[in-house]
């Protein structure tokens, strides 16, 4: 990826790859020994990163675990170009597809409806019994309203989940940095020669900094727990 974007800071590229579960040493490993799922994730990460005008995806969630399916869903929702994809993943279709295309009778046409309407269409095709036109229109109107309400609820839940996840990730980064700095200070304080080589003012500054770090870490850890509790309390998104 650094060859594609030589001017982009390494940490920015690592953060991006981390969103696709390539963290730490995985960001610099050779690709050949990767599993099928890992190669799929990497291909999707590179594809989305290049921001083409049009994406053509065939079953993009195959070989992905639930966490990566959710990450891919977020990435596809944020994608600003055109996108055509084939999938049996109902969650992906519900959250990322603006319109459905119907392939039937040797042609492709725009399907006026959602997945529930498609299921109803299939049932109609397989059955000779048809409801009266007025009833069918009323049922369709009701389904469309239910779809609109369900979509609004899903989008609100996804937005809240994304907000909580983003704050958790920021706290994780801060904790890692602060804990590393505090460990370094504590190591110096434990050295018998430390107090003989550092003047009083510097000693006080370092101890004050260690105290500030301890308070920041405690506060961040409490917030981390609160965020995870809030995330766990969110209803599942179909």
Protein Blocks (a to p, Z undefined) as FASTA:
>chain_A
ZZmmmmbcfklmmmmmmmnopghjllmmcfklpcfklmmmmmmmmmmmnopabdcdehkl
goiafklmmmmmmmmmmpmbdcddddfbfklmmmmmmbdcddeehiacddeddfklmmmm
mmmmmpcbdcdfklmmmmmmmmmmmmmmmmmmmmmmmmmmmmmmmmmmmmmmmmmmmmmm
mmmmmmmmmpmklmmmpcfklmmmmmmmmmmmmmmmmmmmmmmmmmmmmmmmpccdZZ
